[in-house]
Amino acid sequence: MSGATTVLGGFRDFLMRGNVVELAVAVVVGAAFTNIVNAVVEGMINPLVGAFGTQDLDEYDSCLRGPCTYNQAGEVVHGIPIRWGSVLSATLTFLITAAVVYFLMILPMTRFLARLSSRTPASPPPVTELALLAEIRDELIAQRAARTAVGAPRTSPEEAQAQEAGAEAAVRGAAGTSVDAEAGKPDRLRKEREGDRA
């Protein structure tokens, strides 16, 4: 019984996939468009062509070798006929089908999706930890430069270099710290807490 349930569950999942449903809709819509296209060809295109000749495009043909002779059943007895009228009819049917599908389905759907995407606000890119640390470093450097410009007591060049190297080391160190999966904290914080407990 469980094997049959598994097979039926798999069949249900197969049917509920998006592609299968879309293909089923496409077949139904395509069958409906075939009737529309056939009506357009028989009601409009064939009469326009009939103004210059016969209304049935399938009757247009040429003979490759000499004149073609037909028997009473309509079969070719002599010659090689080229039925370019049926090719023209199939080409017109295809072009009309493609135009109807494009102008009545694809173009309106594309415009609708473009309007929908323009209404939804774009989400800002996520800020990484490294970018935040670089921002903090730049802000500290700017504050130090502002303090120096205002007339605060100047630090020696050695102290300034040490502070700058410390800020860069903090950025590099924070970017390279590994996170303990159990505690969710950087290793150095976990070690400090373990030292406090001891």
N, C-alpha and C positions, 0 to 999 in steps of 0.2 A: 504494500500500500504506500509506503514512503517513497518508493521509486517512481510510482505514478504521480505522486504529489510533487516530487522534484521536477519531473518532466513537464507537468502542467505549469509549475511555477516558472520554469525557464522559458516556456512558450509565452506565458503572460508577460514576462520581462522583455522578451523579444518584440512582442506586439506593442508594448508601451514605450519603446525607444522612440526618440524624436524623429529619427530618420525614416522609420517605417511609416509613421503617421504622416509625415510630410510627403512621402512618396505616394501614399494612398490618396491624399488630397490632390496631388499633382495629376494622378491618373484620372480622377473624377473631373477635375477642372479641364484637363486636356480633352476628355471626351466631349464635354460641353462646348469647348471652343471648336472642336472639329465640326460639330453641327453648324455653328455660326459661320465658320469659314466656308463650308460647303454651300451654305445659303448665299453668302456674298459672291462666291465664284459663279454659282449657277444663276443668281438673280441679277448681278451687275456686270461682272467681267465677261461672261459668255455673251450677253446681248451686245456689249460694246465691241467685242471681237466679231460678232455676227453682223455688225454693220458693214464690215469689210469682207466677210466670207461666211462660213458656216458657224453656228453657235457652239458646236461641240469641238473643243480644242483637240480632242483625241482623234478627230478625223484628219487632221493635218499631218501629212507624211510626204516623204520624197522617196524616189526609187534610186538605188545605187547603181544597178546594172540594167540599163535599158528600161523600157516601160514595164511596170508591174502589171501582171494579169491576175485576176482573182476568179475563183470558181463561184458557184451559186451560194456556197456556205460562207463566203467571205474570206476563205483561206488563200494565201498567195500561191499561185501555181508557177509563175515565172518571175524572176527578179528578186532583189533584196530590198525590202522596204525599211526606211529609217523613220520611225514614228517620233518626230520632234515635237509634235503637238502635245503628246502625253507628257513629255519632259517639261514643256513650257507650262502645262497645266499644273504639274506637281511643284514646279518652282514657284509659280504664283501662289499656290496654296500654302507653301512653306513661308513665303515672305509675308503673306497676310496674317498667318498664325503668329509669326514672330512679332509683327507690328502690333497686333492686338494684345499679346502678352506683355510686350514692353510698355506700351502706352496706357494700358488699363490696369496693369498690376505692378510692374517693377518701378516705373517712374513715380507713381503716387506713393508707393511704399518707401522708396528712397527719400523722397521729400519729407514724408512723415517722420522717418527715423532721424533725418537731419534736424528737423524742428525739435524732436524729443531730446536729442543729444545737446542741442544748444540751450535748452532750458535747465538741464541738470548742471550744477556747478562742478567745476573740476576740483578734485581733492588735492590739497597741497602735498608735495612729496614728503615722505617721512624724514625727520631729522635724525641723523646718526649721532652716536655718542662722541665720535671723533670730531664732528663738526661743532658740537656744543663745546667741547673742550678747547678747540681752536678759537672759538668766539670768546670764551672766558680769557684765554691767554692774550688775545688782541685787546680786549677791554682792559686788562691789567697793565699792559704796555702803554695804552693810551692814557690811563690814569697816572702812571708814573711820569710820562712825558708832560702831562698837564701840571703836575705838582712841581716838576723841575722848572717849567716855564713861569709859574707864578712867583717863585722865589723861595720855595721851601728848601730846607737844608739839603744840599746835594750829597749824593752818595758817591763814594769813590768808584772809579772805573772797575775795580776788581769786584766790589759789591754788586754793581749793576750787572756785570757779566754773570756773577753767581746767581742772582735773582732770575735773569733771563734763562740761564741754563736749567735752573730749577723748574721754571714754568714749562720749558720744552720737555724736560724729563717727566714732568707730571702728565703732559699730554701723551707722550710716548708710552709711559707706564700704564696709564689708564686704558689706552687703546690695546695694550698687549696683555692686560690682566686676564687670567682665565677665570671663569665663573664656576664655582663648585655646584654641581647639579643638585646635591642634596640640600644644601643650605641656601642656595640662590644668592650668595654673597661672594665678593672677590676673595681670593685665597688669603690675602694679607689681613683683611678684616676678620676672617674666621680664625686665623692664627692669633690675632690680638685678643679676641674673645676667649679663646682657649687658654691663653696666658693669664687673663683676668680670673678665670675660674680656678686655676691652679694656685 
